[in-house]
Amino acid sequence: MRNLESLLLAGIGKLPISNYMDSFVDWLTKTFSGLFSVLKIIGDGLMGFISSTLTFINPWILMLLIVALAYLISKKWSFTILTAIGLLYIYNQELWGDLINTFTLVLLSSLISILIGIPLGIWMAKNETAKKVINPILDFMQTMPAFVYLIPAVAFFGIGMVPGVFASVIFALPPTVRMTNLGIREIPTELVEASDAFGSTSQQKLFGVELPLAKNTIMAGINQTIMLSLSMVVTASMIGAPGLGNGVLSALQHAEIGNGFVNGLALVILAIIIDRFTQKLNAPVGQKQANKPKWQKWLAPALILAFLATGITQAVVSHTGSHKEKVTLAYVEWDSEVASTNVLAEALKQEGYDVDIKPLDNAIAWKSVADGSVDASVSAWLPATHKAQYDKYKGQLDDLGVNLKGTKLGLAVPSYMKDVNSIEDLSDQADSTITGIEPGAGIMSGAEKAQKEYSNLSSWKVSSSSTGAMTTSLEQAIKNKDEIVITAWKPHWMFAKYDLKFLKDPKGVFGKSENIHTIAKKGLKDENPGAYKLINNFHWSSSDMESVMLDINKGTSPEKAAQKWIKNHKSQVAEWSK
């Protein structure tokens, strides 16, 4: 059997599907670059308008309005009180801004899904050929892992809210299409025939009979679409979409159970409120008030007009107010990069810049600097760790040089593992497992290379997870005096907190000492010379970085930890601006 499989593979070879897909996406990106740029501009403008308008409204006024709507729609004090408590919780946890961004993403992706999904569902219900073609496409959209949609989203639109909406629409669209098709097909034939007998046109039949009768089924699909859009929030945060998903992702990567619960509960509250609102709107007519006040008919138009008026007001106010130059920094959710990026951000803020920091996957961070989506990043580990990214994008960005000297990467163990001092000393310790971090990290490639180069590691497993999961496993192992082998790098707070030792690397798999570089987009020097000067001059030591990292690890927020360090190093920070 194996011989047969070998012959088949040898005869056919591995189909280059990956190469074909890469070429197809590249072709789409180049061919429709103008269209994607226009869509991004429109999307950014629309979403910026919605989020800035909602942010402009006083949170207490907005909360009162939502609570009032909850009562008007449900007529139940239980739902009203729970809505009020949930919103107060979000405000108390300082997540109101994230809530607004999340709601904007869900609102736009849901509206687009509905506008596309209902016509497609109607077409499927009316045309058997369309049904046969669209159904497999919907199956593909629903079963493909949501993370896959991030790849073309970034290629087409860069980073931010727009690619997040794009990915959410693809993921959340199918329920609306399917339920619209189902709702229309389930209408009794007798009613359709009666409509035909009275001489109704196809348009009259659709809007007067079919859609009203299918309304409950269609609304059930819309409800599911909204919930799926909300479930994409965390995934979309990986490509720079702001909101509550950032907090969840950060907590996951740092194994912060408390922060993860706080942000996750906020998402749950938002999901419940949206779900109950849509369910109440879909309530049967008999369940609604018989004598509905006339003013309620004008409530929705009045709210829309009030929102538009508020949006125009905030646009005028922001336009006439002081304008700060904006600087966008990208970073990877590593403890070291969280520390350095926040310190640089606070230094820029003190110089009067409006700074936006975006946590991104490493590969996306490099791409974002290269295509100009972000201004700079201080997270480039060179020459080895990020060699692949540097080789790919070096002609599309500026390497501003070293901001921190003397990093070190390799395998590390607790000091109580006395018999293990070199990689060659490893045999069957720690269940023959190297506990690693994110699969895309350069140090993971080093660990996999070490597995091949060192014969004693041939049977070992390199386990990928996240930085947070790795440090949590390390903490548990040290508490129990268990054996553990980890992928490690310096500077990192774990070396200040725990007694660890790097294993000698006789074959030099992990390379020599590295440096962390600053990279910037092409043209930043001419576009924003003041910010460029500070970013270019930014540098500090390993001890500086570790002090900030340790404060963050002890519970201080990254912003406050950065502010504390800057306060204690005013002269050093002043040198960066000279």
C-alpha positions in Angstrom: 0.0 0.0 0.0 2.8 2.4 1.0 4.6 1.6 -2.3 1.4 2.4 -4.2 1.1 5.7 -2.4 4.8 6.5 -3.1 4.3 5.7 -6.8 1.3 7.9 -7.0 3.0 10.8 -5.3 6.1 10.4 -7.5 4.0 10.3 -10.6 1.7 13.2 -9.8 3.8 15.2 -7.4 2.6 17.7 -4.9 0.1 20.0 -6.5 1.3 23.6 -6.2 -2.0 24.9 -4.8 -0.3 27.2 -2.4 1.7 28.8 -5.2 -1.4 29.2 -7.3 -3.3 30.8 -4.5 -0.4 33.2 -3.7 -0.3 34.2 -7.4 -4.1 34.7 -7.5 -4.1 36.9 -4.4 -1.2 38.9 -5.8 -3.0 39.4 -9.1 -6.2 40.5 -7.3 -4.2 42.9 -5.1 -2.4 44.5 -8.1 -5.3 44.5 -10.5 -7.9 46.0 -8.2 -5.5 48.1 -6.0 -7.4 51.2 -6.9 -10.8 49.8 -6.0 -9.4 48.5 -2.7 -7.9 51.9 -1.9 -11.2 53.6 -2.6 -13.1 51.1 -0.4 -10.6 51.5 2.4 -10.9 55.3 2.3 -14.7 55.1 2.3 -14.7 52.4 5.0 -12.2 54.3 7.2 -14.2 57.5 6.8 -17.6 55.9 7.6 -16.3 53.9 10.6 -14.3 56.8 11.8 -17.5 59.0 11.6 -19.6 56.4 13.6 -17.0 55.7 16.3 -16.0 59.3 16.8 -19.6 60.4 17.0 -20.5 57.8 19.6 -17.3 58.7 21.5 -18.3 62.4 21.3 -21.5 61.7 23.1 -21.2 61.7 26.8 -21.0 58.1 28.0 -23.7 58.7 30.7 -26.1 60.2 28.1 -25.5 57.3 25.7 -26.0 54.8 28.5 -29.3 56.4 29.5 -30.4 56.3 25.9 -29.6 52.6 25.5 -31.3 51.8 28.8 -34.4 53.7 27.7 -34.5 51.9 24.4 -34.1 48.6 26.2 -37.3 49.4 28.2 -39.2 50.7 25.2 -38.4 47.6 23.2 -38.8 44.9 25.9 -41.3 46.6 28.3 -39.5 44.5 31.0 -37.7 46.0 34.0 -35.5 42.9 34.3 -33.9 43.4 30.9 -33.6 47.2 31.4 -31.9 46.8 34.8 -29.5 44.1 33.5 -28.6 46.4 30.5 -27.9 49.3 32.9 -25.7 47.1 35.1 -23.8 45.7 32.1 -23.0 49.1 30.7 -22.0 50.4 34.1 -19.6 47.5 34.4 -18.0 48.2 31.0 -17.7 51.9 31.9 -16.2 51.1 35.4 -13.6 48.8 33.8 -12.5 51.7 31.5 -13.5 49.8 28.4 -16.1 52.3 27.0 -13.9 53.3 24.1 -13.2 49.7 23.2 -16.9 49.0 23.4 -17.6 51.8 20.9 -15.0 50.4 18.4 -16.3 46.9 18.8 -19.9 48.0 18.2 -18.8 50.0 15.1 -17.1 46.9 13.6 -20.2 44.7 14.4 -22.6 47.3 13.1 -20.9 47.8 9.7 -20.1 44.2 9.1 -23.7 43.2 10.0 -25.2 45.8 7.8 -23.0 44.9 4.8 -23.8 41.2 5.4 -27.6 41.9 5.5 -27.4 44.1 2.3 -25.6 41.4 0.4 -27.2 38.4 2.1 -31.0 39.1 1.7 -30.8 39.7 -2.1 -28.7 36.5 -2.5 -31.2 34.5 -0.4 -34.0 35.8 -2.5 -32.1 34.9 -5.7 -31.5 31.3 -4.3 -35.2 31.0 -3.5 -36.3 32.0 -7.0 -33.6 30.3 -9.0 -32.6 26.6 -8.6 -29.4 27.1 -10.6 -28.3 30.0 -8.2 -29.1 27.7 -5.3 -26.9 24.9 -6.6 -24.0 27.4 -7.2 -24.3 29.5 -4.1 -24.8 26.6 -1.5 -21.3 25.1 -1.9 -19.8 28.6 -1.7 -21.7 29.2 1.6 -20.4 25.8 2.8 -16.9 26.9 2.0 -17.3 30.2 3.8 -18.8 28.6 6.9 -16.2 25.8 7.3 -13.0 27.6 6.4 -11.2 28.7 9.6 -11.9 32.4 10.3 -8.1 33.1 10.6 -7.6 32.3 7.0 -9.8 35.3 6.0 -7.3 37.6 7.6 -4.6 36.9 5.0 -6.5 38.3 1.9 -8.0 41.0 4.2 -4.5 42.4 5.0 -3.4 42.0 1.4 -6.3 44.0 0.1 -6.8 46.6 2.8 -3.8 46.7 5.0 -4.5 46.8 8.8 -7.2 48.4 10.8 -11.0 48.3 11.0 -11.7 47.9 7.3 -9.9 44.5 6.8 -11.6 43.4 10.1 -15.0 44.2 8.6 -14.1 42.4 5.3 -13.1 39.2 7.2 -16.2 39.5 9.4 -18.6 39.9 6.4 -17.2 36.7 4.7 -17.5 34.8 8.0 -20.9 36.1 9.1 -22.7 36.3 5.7 -24.0 32.7 5.3 -26.8 32.6 7.9 -28.6 35.6 6.4 -28.4 34.0 2.9 -29.5 30.6 4.0 -32.4 31.7 6.3 -33.7 34.2 3.7 -33.8 31.3 1.1 -35.4 29.0 3.7 -38.0 31.5 4.8 -39.2 32.2 1.3 -39.2 28.5 0.3 -41.3 27.6 3.4 -44.2 29.9 2.5 -47.3 27.8 1.8 -47.9 27.3 -2.0 -51.5 28.2 -1.5 -50.7 31.8 -0.4 -48.3 32.3 -3.4 -51.0 31.0 -5.8 -53.6 33.2 -4.2 -51.3 36.2 -4.8 -50.9 35.2 -8.4 -54.6 34.8 -8.8 -55.2 38.4 -7.7 -52.8 39.5 -10.5 -49.8 40.5 -8.3 -46.6 41.3 -10.1 -43.5 39.5 -9.0 -42.4 42.6 -7.2 -45.7 43.0 -5.4 -45.7 39.3 -4.5 -42.1 39.6 -3.1 -42.6 42.7 -0.9 -46.3 42.2 -0.1 -46.5 38.5 0.6 -43.2 36.6 0.6 -40.9 38.8 2.6 -43.5 39.7 5.3 -44.3 36.0 5.8 -40.6 35.1 5.8 -39.7 37.9 8.2 -39.3 35.8 11.4 -37.0 33.3 9.6 -35.0 36.1 8.0 -34.6 37.9 11.3 -33.3 34.7 12.9 -30.6 34.6 10.2 -29.8 38.3 10.8 -29.5 37.6 14.5 -27.0 34.8 13.8 -25.1 37.0 11.4 -24.7 39.7 14.1 -23.5 37.1 16.6 -21.0 35.7 14.2 -19.7 39.3 13.5 -19.3 39.7 17.2 -17.4 36.4 17.4 -14.9 37.7 14.9 -13.9 40.7 17.1 -11.0 38.8 18.7 -9.8 37.4 15.4 -9.9 40.8 13.7 -7.8 42.3 16.5 -4.8 40.3 15.1 -4.8 42.6 12.1 -5.2 45.9 14.0 -8.9 46.2 14.4 -9.5 48.1 17.7 -11.9 47.2 20.3 -12.6 44.6 23.1 -10.9 41.9 21.1 -7.5 43.5 21.7 -7.8 43.1 25.4 -8.8 39.4 25.0 -6.0 38.7 22.6 -3.4 40.5 24.8 -4.6 38.6 27.9 -4.4 35.3 25.9 -0.8 36.0 24.8 0.3 37.0 28.3 -1.8 34.4 30.1 -3.5 37.1 32.1 -6.6 35.4 33.4 -8.1 38.4 35.2 -7.8 40.8 32.2 -9.0 38.1 29.9 -12.1 37.6 32.0 -12.8 41.4 32.3 -12.6 41.9 28.5 -14.4 38.6 27.7 -17.3 39.5 30.1 -17.6 42.9 28.4 -18.0 41.1 25.0 -20.6 38.8 26.6 -22.6 41.7 27.9 -22.5 43.4 24.5 -23.6 40.2 22.8 -26.5 39.6 25.2 -27.7 43.2 24.7 -27.6 43.0 20.9 -29.2 39.6 20.9 -32.1 40.7 23.1 -32.6 43.8 21.0 -32.8 41.9 17.8 -35.1 39.2 19.3 -37.5 41.8 20.7 -37.6 43.5 17.3 -38.6 40.2 15.8 -41.4 39.6 18.3 -44.7 38.5 16.7 -47.2 41.4 16.3 -49.5 39.9 18.8 -46.9 40.3 21.5 -46.5 44.0 20.8 -48.7 46.7 22.2 -52.0 47.0 20.4 -52.2 50.7 20.9 -48.7 51.7 19.9 -48.2 55.5 20.4 -47.7 57.4 17.2 -44.5 59.0 18.5 -42.8 55.6 18.5 -43.1 55.4 14.7 -40.9 58.5 14.6 -38.4 57.3 17.2 -36.0 55.6 14.7 -35.9 58.5 12.2 -35.5 60.9 15.1 -32.6 59.0 16.5 -30.9 58.7 13.1 -31.2 62.5 12.5 -29.9 63.2 16.0 -27.0 60.9 15.4 -26.2 62.7 12.1 -26.5 66.1 13.7 -24.1 65.0 16.5 -21.7 63.6 14.0 -21.6 66.8 12.1 -21.2 68.8 15.3 -18.2 66.7 16.4 -16.7 66.9 13.0 -16.9 70.7 13.1 -15.5 70.8 16.7 -12.6 68.5 15.9 -11.8 70.4 12.7 -11.7 73.8 14.5 -9.8 72.4 17.4 -6.1 71.9 17.7 -4.7 69.4 15.2 -2.0 67.0 16.4 0.1 65.1 14.0 -0.6 61.4 14.1 2.0 58.7 14.6 1.2 55.0 14.3 3.5 52.4 15.9 3.2 48.6 15.3 4.4 46.1 17.8 4.3 42.4 18.6 2.6 41.3 21.8 5.9 40.3 23.4 6.6 41.7 26.8 9.8 43.4 25.6 8.0 45.1 22.7 5.0 46.1 24.8 7.5 47.9 27.1 9.6 49.6 24.4 6.6 50.7 22.2 4.7 52.2 25.1 7.8 54.1 26.3 8.3 55.5 22.8 4.6 56.3 22.5 4.6 58.3 25.8 7.7 60.2 24.7 6.0 61.1 21.4 2.8 62.2 23.3 4.9 64.5 25.5 6.1 66.2 22.3 2.5 66.8 21.2 1.8 63.9 18.9 -1.3 61.9 18.6 0.0 58.3 18.9 -1.8 55.1 18.0 -0.1 51.8 18.9 -1.3 48.7 17.1 -0.5 45.1 18.4 0.0 42.9 15.4 1.3 39.5 14.4 5.0 39.8 13.6 4.7 39.1 9.9 1.8 41.6 9.6 3.8 44.2 11.6 6.6 44.1 9.1 4.3 44.2 6.1 2.4 47.2 7.6 5.6 49.2 8.0 6.6 48.2 4.4 3.3 49.3 2.8 3.1 52.5 4.9 0.1 51.4 7.0 2.0 52.3 10.1 4.9 54.7 10.6 7.4 52.7 12.6 8.1 49.7 14.8 10.8 49.2 17.5 10.4 45.5 17.4 12.8 44.2 14.8 15.2 41.6 16.2 18.2 41.3 13.9 20.1 39.8 12.2 18.7 36.3 12.9 15.3 36.3 14.5 13.5 38.4 11.9 15.9 37.6 9.1 13.1 36.3 6.8 11.0 39.4 7.2 14.0 41.7 6.8 15.1 39.9 3.6 11.5 40.2 2.2 10.9 43.9 3.0 14.3 45.5 3.3 13.9 47.4 0.1 10.5 48.8 1.1 11.3 50.3 4.5 14.1 52.1 6.4 16.3 50.4 9.0 17.0 53.2 11.5 19.5 51.1 13.4 19.8 49.7 16.9 17.5 50.8 19.8 18.7 48.1 22.2 22.0 46.2 22.2 22.8 42.8 23.4 19.8 40.5 23.2 20.1 36.8 23.5 18.0 33.9 22.3 18.2 30.2 23.0 16.8 27.4 25.2 16.7 27.9 28.9 15.9 25.8 32.0 15.5 26.6 35.7 18.8 26.6 37.6 17.7 23.7 39.8 18.2 21.4 36.7 21.9 21.0 37.7 22.7 18.3 35.2 21.6 20.3 32.2 24.0 23.1 31.1 24.1 22.6 27.3 21.7 21.6 24.6 23.8 18.4 24.2 22.9 17.5 27.8 19.2 17.1 27.0 18.1 13.5 26.8 14.5 12.8 28.1 14.0 15.7 30.5 10.6 17.6 30.6 8.8 14.7 28.7 11.2 15.4 25.8 9.3 18.6 25.0 10.5 22.2 24.3 7.8 24.6 25.5 7.7 27.4 22.9 5.7 30.5 22.0 3.8 31.7 18.9 4.5 29.5 15.8 5.6 32.4 13.6 8.3 33.6 15.9 11.9 33.4 14.8 13.0 31.7 18.0 10.6 28.8 17.1 12.4 28.4 13.8 15.6 28.2 15.9 14.1 25.6 18.1 13.0 23.5 15.2 16.5 23.9 13.6 18.1 22.8 16.9 15.9 19.7 16.8 17.4 18.8 13.5 21.0 19.8 14.2 21.3 18.1 17.6 20.9 14.3 17.3 19.9 14.0 21.0 16.8 16.1 20.2 15.6 14.0 17.2 12.8 12.5 19.3 11.8 15.7 21.0 8.7 17.8 20.4 8.7 21.6 19.9 5.4 22.7 21.3 4.1 26.0 20.1 1.6 28.1 22.1 1.9 31.7 23.1 4.3 33.8 25.2 1.8 33.9 28.0 1.2 30.2 27.9 4.9 29.6 28.0 5.5 31.8 31.0 2.5 30.3 32.8 3.9 26.8 32.2 7.3 28.0 33.4 5.8 29.4 36.6 3.9 26.2 37.4 7.0 24.1 36.7 9.1 26.2 39.1 6.5 26.1 41.8 6.5 22.3 41.6 10.3 22.0 40.9 9.4 20.2 37.7 11.7 19.9 34.7 11.0 22.3 31.8 12.8 23.5 28.7 11.6 26.7 27.2 12.4 29.0 24.3 13.8 32.1 26.0 15.2 35.5 25.1 16.7 38.4 26.9 15.7 41.0 27.9 12.6 39.6 29.5 11.1 40.0 33.0 11.2 36.2 33.6 15.0 36.4 34.1 14.5 39.1 36.8 11.7 37.1 38.5 13.1 33.5 38.2 16.5 31.9 38.5 17.0 30.7 34.9 20.0 29.7 32.8 20.6 29.6 29.1 21.8 26.3 27.7 25.1 26.4 25.8 24.7 26.1 22.1 27.9 24.5 20.7 26.6 24.4 17.2 25.5 28.0 17.2 22.0 27.3 16.0 20.5 30.3 17.8 23.3 32.6 16.6 25.2 35.2 18.5 24.0 38.1 20.5 21.4 40.1 18.6 20.2 43.7 18.6 16.7 45.2 18.5 16.3 47.6 15.5 13.9 50.4 14.7 12.3 50.2 11.3 10.2 53.0 9.7 8.2 53.4 6.5 9.8 55.0 3.5 9.3 58.8 3.4 8.6 59.3 7.2 11.6 61.6 7.5 10.1 64.0 4.9 6.5 63.5 6.0 7.0 64.0 9.7 10.5 65.1 10.5 9.9 65.8 14.2 8.5 62.4 15.0 11.2 60.8 12.8 13.9 62.5 14.8 12.6 61.1 18.1 11.9 57.6 16.7 15.4 57.5 15.1 17.1 58.7 18.4 15.1 56.3 20.6 17.4 53.9 22.4 17.8 52.4 25.9 19.4 49.5 27.8 18.3 46.0 28.7 18.0 47.0 32.4 15.8 49.9 31.4 13.5 47.6 29.4 13.4 44.9 32.1 12.4 47.5 34.8 9.4 48.5 32.7 8.5 44.9 31.9 8.7 43.9 35.6 6.3 46.8 36.6 3.9 45.6 33.9 4.1 42.0 35.1 3.3 43.2 38.7 0.0 44.7 37.5 0.9 48.2 36.4 -0.7 49.2 33.1 1.8 49.5 30.2 1.0 53.2 29.8 1.6 54.0 33.5 4.7 51.8 33.6 6.1 53.8 30.6 5.1 57.1 32.2 6.9 56.1 35.4 10.1 55.2 33.6 10.0 58.5 31.6 9.5 60.5 34.8 12.6 58.9 36.3 14.7 59.3 33.1 13.8 62.9 31.9 17.3 63.8 30.7 17.6 60.6 28.7 14.2 61.1 27.0 15.1 64.8 26.3 18.1 63.5 24.3 15.8 61.6 21.9 14.2 64.9 20.7 17.5 66.7 20.0 
